[in-house]
């Protein structure tokens, strides 16, 4: 009843149930003026009561993802491989950083770019340098020791 009363009087834009923080709560009606301290205390009490009776309560959810127990080797879907060779299945916790924005992978991996150009013969030189092209581009000379 307490949880229902709170949810009827307030509109939540995001709720984190592990630490019981309300990110944004505003009254549904302009006449209801609940202080935030009361809101935090009552929400925590309501969630604790529900957890005692039900076991585990999920008040709100964002994007639903597959649980690790639901992903097997047969149905695993891997995301795009990064330049470091990383690719994770859809239940991996490391994909949380891409909930808000899309994962962007640069397709120009260095080993593919190097494989496209044949190596240069340096002759008997032990020290070579790369000037980066035209000096106006601002690339300094980089010296490489070939010992």
N, CA, C and O atoms as a GROMACS GRO file, in nm:
protein
  588
    1UNK      N    1   0.082  -0.121   0.000
    1UNK     CA    2   0.000   0.000   0.000
    1UNK      C    3   0.085   0.126   0.000
    1UNK      O    4   0.054   0.223  -0.069
    2UNK      N    5   0.193   0.125   0.076
    2UNK     CA    6   0.278   0.244   0.084
    2UNK      C    7   0.346   0.270  -0.050
    2UNK      O    8   0.352   0.384  -0.096
    3UNK      N    9   0.395   0.163  -0.112
    3UNK     CA   10   0.460   0.178  -0.242
    3UNK      C   11   0.360   0.226  -0.347
    3UNK      O   12   0.395   0.309  -0.432
    4UNK      N   13   0.238   0.176  -0.343
    4UNK     CA   14   0.136   0.218  -0.437
    4UNK      C   15   0.102   0.366  -0.416
    4UNK      O   16   0.083   0.439  -0.513
    5UNK      N   17   0.093   0.410  -0.290
    5UNK     CA   18   0.062   0.550  -0.261
    5UNK      C   19   0.172   0.642  -0.311
    5UNK      O   20   0.144   0.749  -0.365
    6UNK      N   21   0.297   0.600  -0.293
    6UNK     CA   22   0.408   0.683  -0.339
    6UNK      C   23   0.410   0.690  -0.491
    6UNK      O   24   0.431   0.796  -0.548
    7UNK      N   25   0.387   0.575  -0.557
    7UNK     CA   26   0.390   0.575  -0.703
    7UNK      C   27   0.273   0.651  -0.763
    7UNK      O   28   0.282   0.698  -0.877
    8UNK      N   29   0.162   0.664  -0.690
    8UNK     CA   30   0.048   0.740  -0.742
    8UNK      C   31   0.067   0.890  -0.726
    8UNK      O   32   0.008   0.968  -0.801
    9UNK      N   33   0.149   0.931  -0.630
    9UNK     CA   34   0.167   1.074  -0.607
    9UNK      C   35   0.289   1.131  -0.677
    9UNK      O   36   0.298   1.253  -0.694
   10UNK      N   37   0.382   1.046  -0.719
   10UNK     CA   38   0.505   1.097  -0.779
   10UNK      C   39   0.530   1.031  -0.915
   10UNK      O   40   0.486   0.920  -0.941
   11UNK      N   41   0.601   1.104  -1.000
   11UNK     CA   42   0.645   1.051  -1.128
   11UNK      C   43   0.796   1.036  -1.121
   11UNK      O   44   0.867   1.133  -1.095
   12UNK      N   45   0.846   0.915  -1.143
   12UNK     CA   46   0.989   0.889  -1.136
   12UNK      C   47   1.045   0.882  -1.277
   12UNK      O   48   0.989   0.813  -1.363
   13UNK      N   49   1.154   0.952  -1.301
   13UNK     CA   50   1.218   0.939  -1.431
   13UNK      C   51   1.330   0.836  -1.425
   13UNK      O   52   1.366   0.780  -1.528
   14UNK      N   53   1.386   0.811  -1.306
   14UNK     CA   54   1.484   0.705  -1.292
   14UNK      C   55   1.495   0.669  -1.145
   14UNK      O   56   1.493   0.757  -1.059
   15UNK      N   57   1.506   0.541  -1.116
   15UNK     CA   58   1.514   0.494  -0.978
   15UNK      C   59   1.619   0.386  -0.971
   15UNK      O   60   1.616   0.291  -1.050
   16UNK      N   61   1.711   0.398  -0.878
   16UNK     CA   62   1.816   0.299  -0.861
   16UNK      C   63   1.784   0.221  -0.735
   16UNK      O   64   1.787   0.278  -0.626
   17UNK      N   65   1.752   0.093  -0.746
   17UNK     CA   66   1.701   0.019  -0.632
   17UNK      C   67   1.809  -0.034  -0.541
   17UNK      O   68   1.780  -0.063  -0.425
   18UNK      N   69   1.933  -0.049  -0.587
   18UNK     CA   70   2.037  -0.104  -0.501
   18UNK      C   71   2.070  -0.012  -0.385
   18UNK      O   72   2.084  -0.058  -0.272
   19UNK      N   73   2.082   0.116  -0.410
   19UNK     CA   74   2.112   0.210  -0.302
   19UNK      C   75   1.994   0.300  -0.271
   19UNK      O   76   2.007   0.391  -0.189
   20UNK      N   77   1.881   0.275  -0.334
   20UNK     CA   78   1.756   0.346  -0.308
   20UNK      C   79   1.769   0.496  -0.331
   20UNK      O   80   1.728   0.575  -0.246
   21UNK      N   81   1.824   0.536  -0.443
   21UNK     CA   82   1.834   0.678  -0.477
   21UNK      C   83   1.732   0.712  -0.583
   21UNK      O   84   1.719   0.641  -0.682
   22UNK      N   85   1.660   0.818  -0.563
   22UNK     CA   86   1.568   0.866  -0.665
   22UNK      C   87   1.640   0.974  -0.742
   22UNK      O   88   1.677   1.076  -0.685
   23UNK      N   89   1.660   0.953  -0.869
   23UNK     CA   90   1.733   1.050  -0.951
   23UNK      C   91   1.647   1.173  -0.976
   23UNK      O   92   1.693   1.285  -0.956
   24UNK      N   93   1.525   1.152  -1.018
   24UNK     CA   94   1.438   1.265  -1.046
   24UNK      C   95   1.296   1.226  -1.009
   24UNK      O   96   1.239   1.134  -1.069
   25UNK      N   97   1.239   1.294  -0.912
   25UNK     CA   98   1.100   1.268  -0.872
   25UNK      C   99   1.029   1.400  -0.865
   25UNK      O  100   1.078   1.495  -0.804
   26UNK      N  101   0.914   1.408  -0.927
   26UNK     CA  102   0.837   1.531  -0.920
   26UNK      C  103   0.692   1.495  -0.893
   26UNK      O  104   0.646   1.388  -0.932
   27UNK      N  105   0.620   1.583  -0.827
   27UNK     CA  106   0.480   1.554  -0.796
   27UNK      C  107   0.397   1.543  -0.923
   27UNK      O  108   0.416   1.619  -1.018
   28UNK      N  109   0.305   1.446  -0.925
   28UNK     CA  110   0.214   1.433  -1.040
   28UNK      C  111   0.116   1.548  -1.045
   28UNK      O  112   0.083   1.598  -1.153
   29UNK      N  113   0.070   1.590  -0.929
   29UNK     CA  114  -0.024   1.701  -0.920
   29UNK      C  115   0.046   1.816  -0.851
   29UNK      O  116   0.126   1.795  -0.760
   30UNK      N  117   0.017   1.935  -0.891
   30UNK     CA  118   0.084   2.051  -0.831
   30UNK      C  119   0.044   2.069  -0.686
   30UNK      O  120   0.114   2.139  -0.612
   31UNK      N  121  -0.066   2.009  -0.643
   31UNK     CA  122  -0.110   2.025  -0.504
   31UNK      C  123  -0.029   1.938  -0.408
   31UNK      O  124  -0.022   1.970  -0.290
   32UNK      N  125   0.032   1.830  -0.457
   32UNK     CA  126   0.107   1.743  -0.365
   32UNK      C  127   0.250   1.793  -0.353
   32UNK      O  128   0.324   1.794  -0.451
   33UNK      N  129   0.288   1.832  -0.236
   33UNK     CA  130   0.421   1.884  -0.208
   33UNK      C  131   0.486   1.794  -0.104
   33UNK      O  132   0.474   1.821   0.016
   34UNK      N  133   0.555   1.688  -0.146
   34UNK     CA  134   0.622   1.599  -0.053
   34UNK      C  135   0.769   1.638  -0.045
   34UNK      O  136   0.833   1.656  -0.148
   35UNK      N  137   0.823   1.649   0.074
   35UNK     CA  138   0.967   1.678   0.083
   35UNK      C  139   1.049   1.557   0.038
   35UNK      O  140   1.006   1.443   0.054
   36UNK      N  141   1.166   1.583  -0.020
   36UNK     CA  142   1.249   1.475  -0.071
   36UNK      C  143   1.301   1.384   0.040
   36UNK      O  144   1.318   1.264   0.017
   37UNK      N  145   1.326   1.439   0.159
   37UNK     CA  146   1.374   1.356   0.270
   37UNK      C  147   1.269   1.251   0.304
   37UNK      O  148   1.302   1.135   0.326
   38UNK      N  149   1.144   1.292   0.307
   38UNK     CA  150   1.035   1.198   0.332
   38UNK      C  151   1.030   1.094   0.221
   38UNK      O  152   1.007   0.976   0.246
   39UNK      N  153   1.051   1.138   0.100
   39UNK     CA  154   1.046   1.047  -0.015
   39UNK      C  155   1.154   0.940  -0.004
   39UNK      O  156   1.124   0.822  -0.023
   40UNK      N  157   1.278   0.978   0.026
   40UNK     CA  158   1.385   0.880   0.037
   40UNK      C  159   1.356   0.780   0.149
   40UNK      O  160   1.373   0.660   0.130
   41UNK      N  161   1.312   0.830   0.265
   41UNK     CA  162   1.286   0.744   0.379
   41UNK      C  163   1.172   0.647   0.348
   41UNK      O  164   1.183   0.527   0.376
   42UNK      N  165   1.064   0.697   0.292
   42UNK     CA  166   0.949   0.612   0.264
   42UNK      C  167   0.978   0.514   0.151
   42UNK      O  168   0.932   0.400   0.156
   43UNK      N  169   1.052   0.556   0.049
   43UNK     CA  170   1.084   0.464  -0.060
   43UNK      C  171   1.172   0.350  -0.009
   43UNK      O  172   1.152   0.235  -0.046
   44UNK      N  173   1.267   0.382   0.076
   44UNK     CA  174   1.354   0.278   0.129
   44UNK      C  175   1.273   0.179   0.212
   44UNK      O  176   1.292   0.058   0.201
   45UNK      N  177   1.184   0.230   0.295
   45UNK     CA  178   1.101   0.144   0.378
   45UNK      C  179   1.011   0.056   0.290
   45UNK      O  180   0.994  -0.062   0.318
   46UNK      N  181   0.954   0.115   0.186
   46UNK     CA  182   0.865   0.039   0.099
   46UNK      C  183   0.940  -0.071   0.025
   46UNK      O  184   0.890  -0.183   0.013
   47UNK      N  185   1.059  -0.041  -0.024
   47UNK     CA  186   1.136  -0.141  -0.096
   47UNK      C  187   1.182  -0.252  -0.002
   47UNK      O  188   1.179  -0.369  -0.039
   48UNK      N  189   1.224  -0.216   0.118
   48UNK     CA  190   1.266  -0.318   0.214
   48UNK      C  191   1.150  -0.409   0.252
   48UNK      O  192   1.168  -0.530   0.263
   49UNK      N  193   1.031  -0.352   0.271
   49UNK     CA  194   0.914  -0.434   0.302
   49UNK      C  195   0.880  -0.528   0.187
   49UNK      O  196   0.849  -0.645   0.209
   50UNK      N  197   0.887  -0.477   0.066
   50UNK     CA  198   0.857  -0.562  -0.050
   50UNK      C  199   0.960  -0.672  -0.065
   50UNK      O  200   0.924  -0.785  -0.101
   51UNK      N  201   1.085  -0.643  -0.040
   51UNK     CA  202   1.189  -0.746  -0.052
   51UNK      C  203   1.171  -0.855   0.052
   51UNK      O  204   1.200  -0.972   0.025
   52UNK      N  205   1.123  -0.819   0.170
   52UNK     CA  206   1.100  -0.921   0.273
   52UNK      C  207   0.989  -1.016   0.231
   52UNK      O  208   0.997  -1.136   0.256
   53UNK      N  209   0.885  -0.963   0.168
   53UNK     CA  210   0.770  -1.047   0.133
   53UNK      C  211   0.787  -1.117  -0.001
   53UNK      O  212   0.745  -1.232  -0.016
   54UNK      N  213   0.846  -1.052  -0.096
   54UNK     CA  214   0.855  -1.109  -0.231
   54UNK      C  215   0.991  -1.173  -0.254
   54UNK      O  216   1.001  -1.271  -0.328
   55UNK      N  217   1.094  -1.120  -0.194
   55UNK     CA  218   1.228  -1.173  -0.214
   55UNK      C  219   1.313  -1.076  -0.292
   55UNK      O  220   1.414  -1.027  -0.241
   56UNK      N  221   1.276  -1.047  -0.411
   56UNK     CA  222   1.352  -0.954  -0.494
   56UNK      C  223   1.254  -0.869  -0.572
   56UNK      O  224   1.164  -0.922  -0.638
   57UNK      N  225   1.272  -0.739  -0.566
   57UNK     CA  226   1.180  -0.648  -0.631
   57UNK      C  227   1.257  -0.563  -0.730
   57UNK      O  228   1.364  -0.512  -0.698
   58UNK      N  229   1.203  -0.548  -0.848
   58UNK     CA  230   1.261  -0.458  -0.946
   58UNK      C  231   1.156  -0.352  -0.975
   58UNK      O  232   1.056  -0.381  -1.041
   59UNK      N  233   1.178  -0.230  -0.926
   59UNK     CA  234   1.077  -0.127  -0.938
   59UNK      C  235   1.070  -0.069  -1.078
   59UNK      O  236   0.961  -0.045  -1.130
   60UNK      N  237   1.184  -0.047  -1.140
   60UNK     CA  238   1.182   0.005  -1.275
   60UNK      C  239   1.300  -0.054  -1.350
   60UNK      O  240   1.400  -0.091  -1.289
   61UNK      N  241   1.287  -0.062  -1.477
   61UNK     CA  242   1.397  -0.116  -1.556
   61UNK      C  243   1.416  -0.030  -1.679
   61UNK      O  244   1.320   0.023  -1.735
   62UNK      N  245   1.539  -0.017  -1.719
   62UNK     CA  246   1.570   0.058  -1.840
   62UNK      C  247   1.562  -0.036  -1.959
   62UNK      O  248   1.456  -0.090  -1.990
   63UNK      N  249   1.674  -0.055  -2.023
   63UNK     CA  250   1.679  -0.145  -2.137
   63UNK      C  251   1.692  -0.287  -2.084
   63UNK      O  252   1.782  -0.315  -2.004
   64UNK      N  253   1.606  -0.376  -2.126
   64UNK     CA  254   1.614  -0.513  -2.078
   64UNK      C  255   1.719  -0.588  -2.157
   64UNK      O  256   1.723  -0.581  -2.280
   65UNK      N  257   1.804  -0.658  -2.085
   65UNK     CA  258   1.911  -0.734  -2.147
   65UNK      C  259   1.902  -0.879  -2.100
   65UNK      O  260   1.837  -0.909  -2.000
   66UNK      N  261   1.966  -0.965  -2.173
   66UNK     CA  262   1.964  -1.106  -2.138
   66UNK      C  263   2.047  -1.128  -2.013
   66UNK      O  264   2.154  -1.070  -1.996
   67UNK      N  265   1.998  -1.213  -1.925
   67UNK     CA  266   2.071  -1.249  -1.805
   67UNK      C  267   2.183  -1.345  -1.844
   67UNK      O  268   2.169  -1.419  -1.941
   68UNK      N  269   2.295  -1.345  -1.768
   68UNK     CA  270   2.405  -1.435  -1.803
   68UNK      C  271   2.363  -1.582  -1.807
   68UNK      O  272   2.420  -1.660  -1.884
   69UNK      N  273   2.265  -1.621  -1.726
   69UNK     CA  274   2.223  -1.761  -1.726
   69UNK      C  275   2.145  -1.797  -1.852
   69UNK      O  276   2.134  -1.915  -1.885
   70UNK      N  277   2.091  -1.698  -1.923
   70UNK     CA  278   2.013  -1.724  -2.043
   70UNK      C  279   2.099  -1.734  -2.168
   70UNK      O  280   2.052  -1.780  -2.272
   71UNK      N  281   2.224  -1.690  -2.160
   71UNK     CA  282   2.312  -1.690  -2.277
   71UNK      C  283   2.396  -1.816  -2.275
   71UNK      O  284   2.468  -1.844  -2.179
   72UNK      N  285   2.387  -1.893  -2.382
   72UNK     CA  286   2.469  -2.012  -2.398
   72UNK      C  287   2.561  -1.992  -2.518
   72UNK      O  288   2.553  -1.891  -2.587
   73UNK      N  289   2.648  -2.089  -2.543
   73UNK     CA  290   2.739  -2.077  -2.657
   73UNK      C  291   2.664  -2.082  -2.789
   73UNK      O  292   2.712  -2.028  -2.888
   74UNK      N  293   2.549  -2.146  -2.791
   74UNK     CA  294   2.473  -2.157  -2.915
   74UNK      C  295   2.401  -2.028  -2.951
   74UNK      O  296   2.394  -1.991  -3.068
   75UNK      N  297   2.346  -1.957  -2.850
   75UNK     CA  298   2.267  -1.838  -2.881
   75UNK      C  299   2.338  -1.707  -2.849
   75UNK      O  300   2.276  -1.601  -2.852
   76UNK      N  301   2.467  -1.711  -2.818
   76UNK     CA  302   2.541  -1.589  -2.786
   76UNK      C  303   2.558  -1.503  -2.911
   76UNK      O  304   2.595  -1.552  -3.017
   77UNK      N  305   2.530  -1.376  -2.895
   77UNK     CA  306   2.548  -1.280  -3.004
   77UNK      C  307   2.658  -1.183  -2.962
   77UNK      O  308   2.644  -1.113  -2.862
   78UNK      N  309   2.766  -1.180  -3.038
   78UNK     CA  310   2.879  -1.095  -3.002
   78UNK      C  311   2.869  -0.962  -3.075
   78UNK      O  312   2.820  -0.954  -3.188
   79UNK      N  313   2.916  -0.857  -3.007
   79UNK     CA  314   2.916  -0.726  -3.070
   79UNK      C  315   3.037  -0.715  -3.162
   79UNK      O  316   3.113  -0.811  -3.178
   80UNK      N  317   3.055  -0.598  -3.222
   80UNK     CA  318   3.162  -0.577  -3.318
   80UNK      C  319   3.298  -0.580  -3.248
   80UNK      O  320   3.314  -0.530  -3.137
   81UNK      N  321   3.396  -0.640  -3.315
   81UNK     CA  322   3.530  -0.654  -3.259
   81UNK      C  323   3.601  -0.519  -3.262
   81UNK      O  324   3.598  -0.450  -3.364
   82UNK      N  325   3.665  -0.481  -3.150
   82UNK     CA  326   3.736  -0.354  -3.143
   82UNK      C  327   3.879  -0.370  -3.196
   82UNK      O  328   3.919  -0.480  -3.235
   83UNK      N  329   3.955  -0.261  -3.196
   83UNK     CA  330   4.093  -0.265  -3.246
   83UNK      C  331   4.184  -0.349  -3.157
   83UNK      O  332   4.291  -0.391  -3.201
   84UNK      N  333   4.143  -0.374  -3.033
   84UNK     CA  334   4.222  -0.458  -2.943
   84UNK      C  335   4.176  -0.603  -2.947
   84UNK      O  336   4.228  -0.686  -2.872
   85UNK      N  337   4.080  -0.635  -3.033
   85UNK     CA  338   4.033  -0.772  -3.046
   85UNK      C  339   3.925  -0.809  -2.947
   85UNK      O  340   3.896  -0.928  -2.930
   86UNK      N  341   3.864  -0.712  -2.881
   86UNK     CA  342   3.762  -0.741  -2.780
   86UNK      C  343   3.625  -0.749  -2.845
   86UNK      O  344   3.588  -0.664  -2.926
   87UNK      N  345   3.551  -0.852  -2.808
   87UNK     CA  346   3.411  -0.867  -2.849
   87UNK      C  347   3.340  -0.941  -2.736
   87UNK      O  348   3.388  -1.044  -2.690
   88UNK      N  349   3.227  -0.888  -2.692
   88UNK     CA  350   3.156  -0.945  -2.579
   88UNK      C  351   3.016  -0.990  -2.620
   88UNK      O  352   2.958  -0.935  -2.713
   89UNK      N  353   2.964  -1.091  -2.550
   89UNK     CA  354   2.827  -1.134  -2.579
   89UNK      C  355   2.728  -1.037  -2.515
   89UNK      O  356   2.768  -0.948  -2.439
   90UNK      N  357   2.600  -1.054  -2.545
   90UNK     CA  358   2.500  -0.955  -2.506
   90UNK      C  359   2.476  -0.950  -2.356
   90UNK      O  360   2.413  -0.855  -2.309
   91UNK      N  361   2.521  -1.047  -2.279
   91UNK     CA  362   2.497  -1.047  -2.134
   91UNK      C  363   2.619  -1.001  -2.055
   91UNK      O  364   2.615  -0.999  -1.932
   92UNK      N  365   2.726  -0.962  -2.122
   92UNK     CA  366   2.848  -0.922  -2.052
   92UNK      C  367   2.827  -0.787  -1.984
   92UNK      O  368   2.773  -0.694  -2.044
   93UNK      N  369   2.871  -0.776  -1.859
   93UNK     CA  370   2.853  -0.653  -1.782
   93UNK      C  371   2.933  -0.536  -1.838
   93UNK      O  372   2.901  -0.421  -1.810
   94UNK      N  373   3.036  -0.562  -1.916
   94UNK     CA  374   3.118  -0.454  -1.971
   94UNK      C  375   3.047  -0.374  -2.078
   94UNK      O  376   3.093  -0.266  -2.115
   95UNK      N  377   2.935  -0.423  -2.127
   95UNK     CA  378   2.858  -0.349  -2.227
   95UNK      C  379   2.770  -0.241  -2.163
   95UNK      O  380   2.701  -0.169  -2.235
   96UNK      N  381   2.771  -0.228  -2.031
   96UNK     CA  382   2.690  -0.126  -1.964
   96UNK      C  383   2.730   0.014  -2.006
   96UNK      O  384   2.646   0.104  -2.006
   97UNK      N  385   2.855   0.033  -2.040
   97UNK     CA  386   2.899   0.167  -2.079
   97UNK      C  387   2.838   0.212  -2.210
   97UNK      O  388   2.845   0.330  -2.244
   98UNK      N  389   2.777   0.120  -2.285
   98UNK     CA  390   2.714   0.154  -2.412
   98UNK      C  391   2.562   0.155  -2.403
   98UNK      O  392   2.495   0.146  -2.506
   99UNK      N  393   2.506   0.166  -2.282
   99UNK     CA  394   2.360   0.175  -2.267
   99UNK      C  395   2.307   0.306  -2.320
   99UNK      O  396   2.201   0.309  -2.383
  100UNK      N  397   2.379   0.415  -2.296
  100UNK     CA  398   2.330   0.548  -2.332
  100UNK      C  399   2.363   0.581  -2.477
  100UNK      O  400   2.279   0.633  -2.551
  101UNK      N  401   2.485   0.552  -2.517
  101UNK     CA  402   2.524   0.582  -2.654
  101UNK      C  403   2.569   0.455  -2.725
  101UNK      O  404   2.599   0.354  -2.661
  102UNK      N  405   2.572   0.460  -2.855
  102UNK     CA  406   2.607   0.344  -2.937
  102UNK      C  407   2.757   0.322  -2.935
  102UNK      O  408   2.835   0.417  -2.933
  103UNK      N  409   2.797   0.196  -2.936
  103UNK     CA  410   2.938   0.162  -2.941
  103UNK      C  411   2.991   0.194  -3.080
  103UNK      O  412   2.936   0.147  -3.179
  104UNK      N  413   3.097   0.273  -3.087
  104UNK     CA  414   3.156   0.311  -3.215
  104UNK      C  415   3.292   0.243  -3.228
  104UNK      O  416   3.380   0.261  -3.144
  105UNK      N  417   3.307   0.166  -3.333
  105UNK     CA  418   3.432   0.093  -3.356
  105UNK      C  419   3.494   0.145  -3.484
  105UNK      O  420   3.428   0.150  -3.588
  106UNK      N  421   3.621   0.184  -3.476
  106UNK     CA  422   3.694   0.229  -3.594
  106UNK      C  423   3.738   0.106  -3.674
  106UNK      O  424   3.811   0.022  -3.623
  107UNK      N  425   3.694   0.095  -3.799
  107UNK     CA  426   3.730  -0.024  -3.877
  107UNK      C  427   3.875  -0.025  -3.923
  107UNK      O  428   3.923  -0.128  -3.970
  108UNK      N  429   3.947   0.086  -3.910
  108UNK     CA  430   4.087   0.094  -3.954
  108UNK      C  431   4.179   0.042  -3.844
  108UNK      O  432   4.240   0.120  -3.771
  109UNK      N  433   4.188  -0.089  -3.831
  109UNK     CA  434   4.276  -0.150  -3.732
  109UNK      C  435   4.419  -0.140  -3.784
  109UNK      O  436   4.442  -0.161  -3.903
  110UNK      N  437   4.515  -0.109  -3.696
  110UNK     CA  438   4.653  -0.083  -3.737
  110UNK      C  439   4.716  -0.200  -3.810
  110UNK      O  440   4.786  -0.179  -3.909
  111UNK      N  441   4.692  -0.323  -3.765
  111UNK     CA  442   4.757  -0.436  -3.833
  111UNK      C  443   4.704  -0.456  -3.974
  111UNK      O  444   4.775  -0.507  -4.061
  112UNK      N  445   4.579  -0.416  -4.000
  112UNK     CA  446   4.526  -0.424  -4.136
  112UNK      C  447   4.589  -0.315  -4.224
  112UNK      O  448   4.620  -0.340  -4.340
  113UNK      N  449   4.607  -0.196  -4.168
  113UNK     CA  450   4.669  -0.088  -4.244
  113UNK      C  451   4.815  -0.119  -4.276
  113UNK      O  452   4.862  -0.089  -4.385
  114UNK      N  453   4.886  -0.179  -4.180
  114UNK     CA  454   5.027  -0.215  -4.203
  114UNK      C  455   5.037  -0.324  -4.308
  114UNK      O  456   5.129  -0.323  -4.390
  115UNK      N  457   4.944  -0.418  -4.307
  115UNK     CA  458   4.947  -0.528  -4.404
  115UNK      C  459   4.920  -0.480  -4.546
  115UNK      O  460   4.957  -0.549  -4.642
  116UNK      N  461   4.859  -0.365  -4.563
  116UNK     CA  462   4.829  -0.313  -4.696
  116UNK      C  463   4.952  -0.254  -4.765
  116UNK      O  464   4.956  -0.248  -4.888
  117UNK      N  465   5.053  -0.210  -4.687
  117UNK     CA  466   5.173  -0.150  -4.746
  117UNK      C  467   5.291  -0.243  -4.726
  117UNK      O  468   5.313  -0.293  -4.616
  118UNK      N  469   5.366  -0.267  -4.831
  118UNK     CA  470   5.484  -0.353  -4.816
  118UNK      C  471   5.594  -0.279  -4.738
  118UNK      O  472   5.599  -0.156  -4.742
  119UNK      N  473   5.681  -0.353  -4.669
  119UNK     CA  474   5.789  -0.287  -4.595
  119UNK      C  475   5.893  -0.228  -4.690
  119UNK      O  476   5.911  -0.277  -4.801
  120UNK      N  477   5.961  -0.121  -4.645
  120UNK     CA  478   6.065  -0.056  -4.725
  120UNK      C  479   6.202  -0.110  -4.687
  120UNK      O  480   6.228  -0.142  -4.570
  121UNK      N  481   6.288  -0.121  -4.785
  121UNK     CA  482   6.425  -0.162  -4.758
  121UNK      C  483   6.503  -0.037  -4.718
  121UNK      O  484   6.505   0.062  -4.790
  122UNK      N  485   6.568  -0.043  -4.603
  122UNK     CA  486   6.643   0.072  -4.552
  122UNK      C  487   6.791   0.064  -4.589
  122UNK      O  488   6.867   0.154  -4.556
  123UNK      N  489   6.832  -0.043  -4.655
  123UNK     CA  490   6.973  -0.056  -4.691
  123UNK      C  491   7.056  -0.087  -4.568
  123UNK      O  492   7.021  -0.172  -4.487
  124UNK      N  493   7.170  -0.014  -4.555
  124UNK     CA  494   7.259  -0.035  -4.442
  124UNK      C  495   7.233   0.063  -4.329
  124UNK      O  496   7.307   0.066  -4.231
  125UNK      N  497   7.132   0.142  -4.342
  125UNK     CA  498   7.104   0.243  -4.240
  125UNK      C  499   7.061   0.177  -4.108
  125UNK      O  500   6.983   0.082  -4.108
  126UNK      N  501   7.112   0.229  -3.998
  126UNK     CA  502   7.073   0.181  -3.866
  126UNK      C  503   6.972   0.274  -3.800
  126UNK      O  504   6.902   0.234  -3.706
  127UNK      N  505   6.964   0.398  -3.849
  127UNK     CA  506   6.869   0.494  -3.795
  127UNK      C  507   6.788   0.550  -3.911
  127UNK      O  508   6.844   0.601  -4.008
  128UNK      N  509   6.659   0.538  -3.901
  128UNK     CA  510   6.570   0.594  -4.002
  128UNK      C  511   6.475   0.690  -3.932
  128UNK      O  512   6.462   0.689  -3.810
  129UNK      N  513   6.408   0.774  -4.012
  129UNK     CA  514   6.312   0.866  -3.952
  129UNK      C  515   6.189   0.877  -4.038
  129UNK      O  516   6.190   0.849  -4.158
  130UNK      N  517   6.084   0.918  -3.974
  130UNK     CA  518   5.957   0.945  -4.042
  130UNK      C  519   5.927   1.091  -4.019
  130UNK      O  520   5.922   1.136  -3.904
  131UNK      N  521   5.906   1.166  -4.127
  131UNK     CA  522   5.876   1.308  -4.110
  131UNK      C  523   5.727   1.337  -4.116
  131UNK      O  524   5.686   1.452  -4.100
  132UNK      N  525   5.644   1.235  -4.140
  132UNK     CA  526   5.500   1.254  -4.139
  132UNK      C  527   5.444   1.326  -4.259
  132UNK      O  528   5.329   1.371  -4.255
  133UNK      N  529   5.520   1.339  -4.365
  133UNK     CA  530   5.469   1.407  -4.484
  133UNK      C  531   5.518   1.550  -4.490
  133UNK      O  532   5.633   1.578  -4.455
  134UNK      N  533   5.434   1.639  -4.533
  134UNK     CA  534   5.468   1.780  -4.550
  134UNK      C  535   5.495   1.844  -4.413
  134UNK      O  536   5.422   1.818  -4.318
  135UNK      N  537   5.600   1.929  -4.402
  135UNK     CA  538   5.632   1.992  -4.273
  135UNK      C  539   5.521   2.083  -4.221
  135UNK      O  540   5.510   2.106  -4.101
  136UNK      N  541   5.439   2.134  -4.311
  136UNK     CA  542   5.332   2.224  -4.267
  136UNK      C  543   5.222   2.150  -4.191
  136UNK      O  544   5.138   2.213  -4.126
  137UNK      N  545   5.222   2.017  -4.198
  137UNK     CA  546   5.121   1.941  -4.125
  137UNK      C  547   5.150   1.934  -3.976
  137UNK      O  548   5.063   1.897  -3.897
  138UNK      N  549   5.272   1.972  -3.937
  138UNK     CA  550   5.305   1.980  -3.795
  138UNK      C  551   5.353   1.851  -3.733
  138UNK      O  552   5.365   1.843  -3.610
  139UNK      N  553   5.381   1.749  -3.812
  139UNK     CA  554   5.429   1.623  -3.757
  139UNK      C  555   5.580   1.632  -3.738
  139UNK      O  556   5.651   1.661  -3.835
  140UNK      N  557   5.633   1.608  -3.619
  140UNK     CA  558   5.778   1.614  -3.599
  140UNK      C  559   5.846   1.490  -3.658
  140UNK      O  560   5.781   1.389  -3.686
  141UNK      N  561   5.975   1.500  -3.677
  141UNK     CA  562   6.051   1.383  -3.722
  141UNK      C  563   6.060   1.283  -3.607
  141UNK      O  564   6.092   1.319  -3.494
  142UNK      N  565   6.031   1.158  -3.639
  142UNK     CA  566   6.042   1.051  -3.540
  142UNK      C  567   6.153   0.959  -3.587
  142UNK      O  568   6.146   0.900  -3.695
  143UNK      N  569   6.258   0.946  -3.502
  143UNK     CA  570   6.373   0.862  -3.536
  143UNK      C  571   6.353   0.723  -3.477
  143UNK      O  572   6.309   0.708  -3.363
  144UNK      N  573   6.388   0.621  -3.557
  144UNK     CA  574   6.373   0.482  -3.515
  144UNK      C  575   6.510   0.415  -3.527
  144UNK      O  576   6.570   0.415  -3.635
  145UNK      N  577   6.558   0.358  -3.417
  145UNK     CA  578   6.685   0.283  -3.418
  145UNK      C  579   6.658   0.140  -3.461
  145UNK      O  580   6.574   0.072  -3.402
  146UNK      N  581   6.729   0.093  -3.563
  146UNK     CA  582   6.712  -0.043  -3.614
  146UNK      C  583   6.832  -0.128  -3.573
  146UNK      O  584   6.910  -0.167  -3.659
  147UNK      N  585   6.847  -0.156  -3.452
  147UNK     CA  586   6.961  -0.236  -3.406
  147UNK      C  587   6.923  -0.378  -3.397
  147UNK      O  588   7.006  -0.461  -3.359
   0.00000   0.00000   0.00000
